[in-house]
Amino acid sequence: DGGLVHLALVAAAATLAGASALLAAIVVAKWILLGRVRPGQHPLWSCWCSRWDFHYVLWGMWGRSLLDACDGTPITAWFLRAIGVRIGRGVVLGPGFSQVVDPDMLSIEDGATATCHIQAHSFEDRVLKIDRVRIGRGATVSTNAVLFYGVDVGDGAFVEPHAVVMKNDRLAAGSVVAGAPAAEQASTMRSTFDPAAI
């Protein structure tokens, strides 16, 4: 029946428009409430921390389930770029990027694979400390690994599953790390990443 097809198309278009409006509202709210976030420290009860937390809750309520449905699609990367994450070409994002607490702090460079958890902030002595996290070109940060703030994963490095890379750690290019806390492994495994291939 043509009427049912028309109704289904209208419903699908309305759903897509509503979802797009919610995601756009999250992006606009981020830029109005926080602007471009820089590394720094903020007292726990400050106005800035309240705005930061409000945006996190808003994203969780309005956008997380929508972006969960988009895992593995370009939509996730487009949204993350719009909200401040620096994502290079040929990046593979695993599940878990449907809600990123500190988008301006994340840089995932060309050819990298990230299927990890990133914690670019911490609360220490009632102070929010926030800093950048970089995943270098061709690096792989495996499933359920954790990167804390200030971490720099060198080009072509490999972070084993469930590794915990502590705050301000610098991983050498081509290194392989595992454990909690993460430590370099004596391994013959090294990256074969070729930046020219992207």
N, C-alpha and C positions, 0 to 999 in steps of 0.2 A: 504494500500500500504506500503510495507516494506521500501521504500525510504523515505516516510514521517515520519515514526516511527524513522528511523535512524537519520534523520535531527532533529527531536524534541529532541532526546536523546543527540545529539551533542550540540544543542543550550542550553539545560538544564545544561549539564556539563560545557560549556563555561561560562554560567551565574554564576554557583556556584564557578568556579575557579576565575572569576573576582571579585565576592563579597568577597571571602576569601582573595584574594590579597589586596583588599582595607582595610579590617579589619586588616590584618597583617601589612600593612604599617602604620596604625594608632598606633598600639602597638609599632612597632619599632621606630617610630618618637617620641613617648612619652618617651621611655627609652633613646634615643639619646639626645633629647632636654632638658629633665628635670631630668632624672634619678629617684631615689626614693626621692619623695618630703617629706620634714620634716616640722613640724609646725614652723612658723616664720613670719617675716615681710619683705616686699620687697617694695622699692620705686616704685611708679606708672610708672615712665619712665625708669626703669632699664632694662637692657638686659634680666634679668630673667623674668620679667613681660611680655616682648615682646614675649619671647619663650613660656611662659605659655598661652598667648592669641592666638598665632599662632596655638598651638596644639588644643586649644578649637575650633577654626574656622575650622581647618583641619578635626577634628572629626565630626563637624556639617555638613560639605560638603560631606565627603566621607563615613561616617559610620552611621549617625543617622537614615536615612530612612531604611538602611539595618537592623539595630538592632530593629527599630520599628516593623518590620515584624517578629522579633523573640521574641517579648514580651511573657512571660509565658513559654518559652522553656529553656532547659539547655544551649543553645548557649549563651544567655545573661549572665548567671553566669560565663561560661567559659571565655568569652571575658573580663568581668569585673575583674576576677581574674588575667588574663594575663596582665591587665593594672594597677593592683595595689590594687584593692579593696579586703579587707579580708572578705570572705563570708564563714560562717560555713555550717554544714550539715543541711538539712531539712529547709533551708531558703526559704521563699516565697517572691518574688519580684513582685510588681505591675507594672503597666505602669509607664513610666517616667525614667527608668534606661537606656534608649538608648543613653543618653549623660550625663555623670557625670563630672562635672567641676574639682573636686578635688579627684580623685580616691584613692590616697595613704592615704587620711585622713579618709576614711570610713572603719568601722569595723562592720559587721553585724553577730552576733554570732548564734550558733546552735539554730534552731527552731524558729527564729525570723520571723516576718512578717513586711515588709516595703512597703507601698503603698503611700509614702509621697514624699515631696520635701526636699532635703538636700542642705543647703547652708553652706559649710565648709570654706567660706572665706567672707571677706567684704573689701570694700575700705573705709578707714577712714582717712581724712586729707591727701589725695593723697598717702596713704600707703596701700598696699595689706596685710591684716592680714589673716593668714590661720592656722587652727587648726583642731584637730581630732574630729570626731563624732563617738560615739559608741552606737550601739543598742544591748542591752544585750540579753542573752539566753532567748528564749521564750517570748520576748517582742513583742508588736504589736504597730506599728506606723501607724495610720489609714489614709485613703484617704484624700489627700490635706492638711494634717498636714505639718508644716514646722519646721525643725530642723536647728538652726543656729550653727555656729562653736563653738567648745568646749563643746557641749552637751554630756552628758552621760545618756542614758536611761537605768535604772537599769533592772536587770533580772526580767522577768515576768511583767514589767510595761505595762500599756495600755495608749496610747496617743489617745484621741478622735479625730474624723474627724475635720479638719479645725483648730486644736489647733496650736498655735505658741509658740514653746519652744525657749526661748531667749538664747543668747550666754552665754556659760559657766554654764548653768543650769545643776544640777545633780538631776535626778529623782530617788526616792527611789525604791528599788526592790518591785514589786507587787503594786505599786501605780497606781492610775488612775488620769490623768490630762486632763483638757479641758480649752478652752478659749484662748484669745489673750490679754496679755501674758498668757501662760498656768499656771494653778494653780491646786493643788491637790484637788480632789473632795471627799466629804464625800460619800462614796459608799460602798455597800456590795460586789461589783464586785471585785474579786481578781483572779489572775492567777491560773490556775490549771496545769500549765506547769510542766512536769516531765522530767528533763534532761536525765534520764535513758531510756526514751522511744525512744530516737533518736538512 
